[in-house]
Amino acid sequence: MPTAQGGREAQRRPCRLVFEAWTAKEHLDQWCAPHGFTIPWSEGDLRPGGAWRCCLRSPEGVEYRLGGTYREIVQDELLVFTPPDRIGAFFHDLGRNLTSRGVRSGQ
């Protein structure tokens, strides 16, 4: 997967919890939107080939519907999904409840 853009950060949480924040609806709906936006609804079938969909609502009330497909999933380690390109989030246990999380996007 070529890197078009990416970044890394460390979280003071074990891999299991960071992965869950990226995959569990109750967590995603709390953080996965730009500042000021809300997520009035979302759904996902967390398996390779499974679909995900959500609606982002802007502060002005404009709704943006998004969706894609999960491509690869390795529990607590890797999450690859679309769109618009392939986005990969990978998680590495650094010990002492510290997790490195990186994101790459590209085709």
N, C-alpha and C positions, 0 to 999 in steps of 0.2 A: 504494500500500500504506500505509494509515494506521499511524501509529506507536502501538503500545500500550505498548511499553517498548523501551529501546534503550541503546546505549552505543558508545563509540569507544575505541580504544586504538591506540598506535603500536607496531610491531614492528621491531626492527633486522634485518630480512630483506627481500629483494626480494619484490614481489607474487607472483611465481611460486612461491616457497617457502611463503608464508603460505597461498595458495590450495591448494597441495598438502597442507598440514597439515590442511585442512578436507575434502579429497577422497580422499586416499590411505589405504587401510585400515591400513597399517603405522604411520601417524602418528595417525590418529583413535583407534585402539585404545589409544594411549598417554596421551591427554590428555582425551578426550571423555566423562568420567564424573565424578560427584561424588567428593570426597575419600574414600578408603577403598573405593570400589567398583572392580570390575574389569569388563572386557568379554570374556566367554569366547568369544563369537562375534559376527561382524557380516558383512554383505554389502551390496553396493549396485551398482546399474546406473546409472552416472553419465551420464545423458542426460535431456533433458526428457521427462517421463512415466515415467521409470525408477523402480523401487522401491528402497528401502533398508530394512534390518531389522537389529536388534541385540538383544543380551541384556545387561542390566546386572545384576551380582551384588553385593548388599550385603555388608558385612563379616559379617553374620549368616547369609549364605548364601541369602537370599531373591532370587529372580530376577525381573526386570522385563523384559518383552519390548516393544520399541518398533518402530515402523515408519512409513513415510511414502512420499512421492513427491517426486522432484525436479521443480520447476515451470519454473525458468529457470536457464540456465547460460551465462555468458560467461566463457570461459577467463581466469583471472587477474584478473577484475573483479567477478563477481557470481555468487552461489549462492542460489537461492530454493527452499525445500523445505517440506514439511509433516511432521508435525502439530505441535501441535494446530491452530494457525493457520498462516498463511504466515510463514516466518522467512526473512529476507534477510540475507545476509552480503555486504558489499561491500568491495572492496579498492582503495586508491588509492596509486600510487607517488609518494612524496614526494621521491625522489632520494636519493642517498648511501646506498643499501640500507636505506631507511626506508619502511615501508608503514603506512598508516593502515587500520585494519580497523574497520568498524562493523557493528552488528547491529541489525535492526529486526524486531519481530514485530507482527502484526496481521492483519486479514482482508482 
